[in-house]
Amino acid sequence: MKVPYTLVAVAVDKKLGFRGNISAVVSLSEPLEEQTLQRIANDLNQPATTFLWEEKEKMRVRWFAPDAEIGLCGHGSLAAFSVLNQEQELSSSIDTIKGKPLSDNRVEIELSAIPVEKKLEVPSVLTEGLGVEVLEYYETKNKNIVVVKNENVLRKMKPNFQKLRESETFGYTVTTKGDEVDFVSRTLVPHVQQLEDHATGSSHAVLAPFWSKRLNKELLNSWQLSPRGGAFELSIPGDKLRLTCTNSILGKGEIEV
């Protein structure tokens, strides 16, 4: 049996040269076993593979990296709404995630904002692993927030992922105030195959409330300064987050199950 997939680049900005984060979106007629989903994701070998199927008149979703399942994938969700819009499956939600297509290939999703749990002492493994001065360090239920001095430091940072793996912390969103936008960031995940994510929705669910409070703003613009780059617009109504970006359909195909 063959199933169709679409490759979507999420959070692109051609003027800035940002190529975004890719998700393969696989449209299923029925749910498949976890080991089959993981094998497909490994074969497609994208930062995330998003599996969609309809069940009891609701759209369901699971996300997989090539080497493991992903609990929450923001860029995979944004990619999914691009595909549903193209296939004229005008669902307003996928499981608990609400979203909608906008004009000019733009997509919006709504996520729960992820607050800071507590401020932490900066461990030596972090400063050695990042190779830069860490001004502040915070724990969250997703990726930990690392604040550095300025955008230039963030751009030039060359993480030592082998050193970072000495800590059990799954991931870091390294951030600072932007020179041209409200804030900039990079997302590091040293314990998985990808190491640095390119444009990360879940990181922005952490960063949006953090910077909203600091800057006293409900509308924010951000850049993710990864090798591919990503651009987001954010609004924070209460404890929710609306994440908006421009997506690009890269291609379509079929894969044998």
Residue pairs with C-beta under 8 A, 6 or more apart in sequence:
1 256
1 257
2 254
2 255
2 256
2 257
3 26
3 27
3 28
3 29
3 40
3 254
3 255
3 257
4 26
4 27
4 252
4 253
4 254
5 24
5 25
5 26
5 27
5 44
5 49
5 252
5 253
5 254
5 255
6 24
6 25
6 27
6 79
6 83
6 86
6 249
6 251
6 252
7 22
7 23
7 24
7 25
7 46
7 249
7 250
7 251
7 252
7 253
8 22
8 23
8 24
8 25
8 78
8 79
8 82
8 83
8 247
8 248
8 249
8 250
9 19
9 20
9 21
9 22
9 247
9 248
9 250
10 20
10 21
10 22
10 23
10 75
10 78
10 79
10 82
10 199
10 230
10 245
10 247
11 18
11 20
11 21
11 75
11 78
11 199
11 224
11 230
11 231
11 232
11 245
11 246
11 247
12 18
12 19
12 20
12 230
12 231
12 245
12 246
12 247
12 248
13 20
13 229
13 230
13 231
13 246
16 223
16 229
16 231
17 229
18 199
18 223
18 228
18 229
18 230
18 231
19 198
19 228
19 229
20 75
20 198
20 199
20 228
20 229
20 230
20 245
20 247
20 248
21 47
21 48
21 75
21 197
21 198
21 199
21 200
21 226
21 228
21 230
22 46
22 47
22 48
22 198
22 250
23 46
23 47
23 48
23 49
23 50
23 73
23 75
23 76
23 78
23 79
23 80
24 41
24 44
24 46
24 48
24 49
24 50
25 49
25 50
25 52
25 76
25 79
25 80
25 82
25 83
26 40
26 44
26 49
26 50
26 51
26 52
26 255
27 52
27 53
27 83
27 87
28 51
28 52
28 53
29 53
30 53
31 53
31 55
31 60
32 40
32 51
32 257
34 69
36 257
37 49
37 51
37 62
37 64
37 69
38 64
38 68
38 69
40 49
40 51
40 64
40 255
40 257
41 48
41 49
41 64
41 65
41 66
42 66
42 67
43 255
44 66
44 255
45 66
46 66
47 65
47 75
47 194
47 197
47 198
48 63
48 64
48 65
48 70
48 73
48 75
48 76
48 79
49 63
49 64
49 65
49 76
50 61
50 62
50 63
50 73
50 76
50 77
50 79
50 80
51 61
51 62
51 63
51 64
52 59
52 60
52 61
52 80
52 83
52 84
52 94
53 59
53 60
54 60
58 93
58 95
59 84
59 89
59 91
59 93
59 94
59 95
60 94
60 95
61 76
61 77
61 80
61 94
61 95
61 97
62 69
63 69
63 70
63 72
63 73
63 76
64 70
65 192
65 193
65 194
66 193
67 192
67 193
68 192
70 76
72 111
72 142
72 201
72 202
72 205
73 201
73 202
74 109
74 111
74 200
74 201
74 202
74 203
74 204
74 205
74 243
75 199
75 200
75 201
76 201
77 94
77 97
77 99
77 109
77 111
77 201
78 99
78 107
78 109
78 201
78 243
78 245
78 247
79 247
80 94
80 99
81 94
81 99
81 100
81 101
81 107
81 109
82 101
82 105
82 107
82 247
82 249
84 90
84 91
84 94
84 101
85 101
85 107
86 249
92 98
92 99
92 100
93 99
97 109
97 110
97 111
98 109
98 110
99 107
99 108
99 109
99 110
100 107
100 108
101 107
102 108
102 244
104 246
105 246
105 247
105 248
106 244
106 245
106 246
106 247
107 244
107 245
107 246
107 247
108 242
108 243
108 244
109 201
109 242
109 243
110 240
110 241
110 242
110 243
111 201
111 202
111 205
111 240
111 241
111 243
112 205
112 239
112 240
112 241
113 205
113 208
113 209
113 236
113 239
113 240
113 241
114 140
114 141
114 142
114 202
114 205
114 206
114 209
115 140
115 209
116 138
116 139
116 140
116 145
116 209
116 210
117 138
117 139
117 140
117 141
118 138
118 139
119 136
119 137
119 138
119 139
120 137
120 138
120 139
120 144
121 137
122 134
122 136
122 137
123 137
123 167
125 163
125 164
125 166
125 167
126 134
126 137
126 146
126 164
126 167
126 172
127 133
127 134
128 160
128 163
129 159
129 160
129 161
129 163
129 164
129 166
129 167
129 190
130 146
130 148
130 157
130 159
130 160
130 164
130 174
131 157
131 158
131 159
131 160
132 148
132 149
132 153
132 157
133 148
133 149
133 153
134 146
134 147
134 148
135 147
135 148
135 149
136 145
136 146
136 147
137 144
137 145
137 146
137 147
138 144
138 145
138 147
138 210
140 206
142 171
142 202
142 203
142 205
142 206
143 170
143 171
143 172
143 173
143 187
143 189
143 202
143 203
143 206
144 169
144 171
144 172
144 173
145 172
145 173
145 175
145 206
145 207
145 210
146 172
146 173
146 174
146 175
147 175
147 176
148 154
148 157
148 174
148 175
148 176
149 176
150 176
150 177
150 179
151 176
151 177
151 178
151 179
151 184
151 225
153 176
154 174
154 175
154 176
154 184
154 185
154 186
154 225
155 225
157 174
157 186
159 188
159 190
159 195
159 196
161 188
161 190
161 195
164 172
164 188
164 190
165 190
165 191
170 189
170 191
171 187
171 188
171 189
171 190
171 191
172 187
172 188
173 185
173 186
173 187
173 188
173 200
173 203
173 206
173 207
174 185
174 186
174 187
174 188
175 183
175 184
175 185
175 186
175 207
175 210
175 211
176 183
176 184
176 185
177 183
177 184
177 215
178 184
178 221
178 222
178 223
180 223
181 221
181 222
181 223
182 211
182 215
182 217
182 220
182 221
182 222
183 207
183 211
183 215
183 220
183 222
184 222
184 223
184 224
184 225
185 203
185 204
185 207
185 222
185 223
185 224
185 225
186 196
186 224
186 225
186 226
187 196
187 197
187 200
187 203
187 224
187 226
188 195
188 196
188 197
189 195
189 196
189 197
196 226
196 227
197 203
197 226
198 224
198 226
198 227
198 228
198 229
198 230
199 224
199 226
199 228
199 229
199 230
199 231
199 232
199 245
200 224
200 230
201 243
203 224
204 222
204 232
204 234
204 241
204 243
205 241
205 243
207 222
208 220
208 234
208 236
208 241
208 243
209 236
209 241
211 217
211 220
211 222
212 218
212 220
212 234
212 236
218 235
218 236
218 237
219 233
219 234
219 235
220 233
220 234
220 235
220 236
221 231
221 232
221 233
221 234
222 231
222 232
222 234
223 229
223 230
223 231
223 232
224 230
224 231
224 232
230 245
231 245
231 246
232 243
232 244
232 245
233 243
233 244
233 245
234 241
234 242
234 243
234 244
235 241
235 242
235 244
236 242
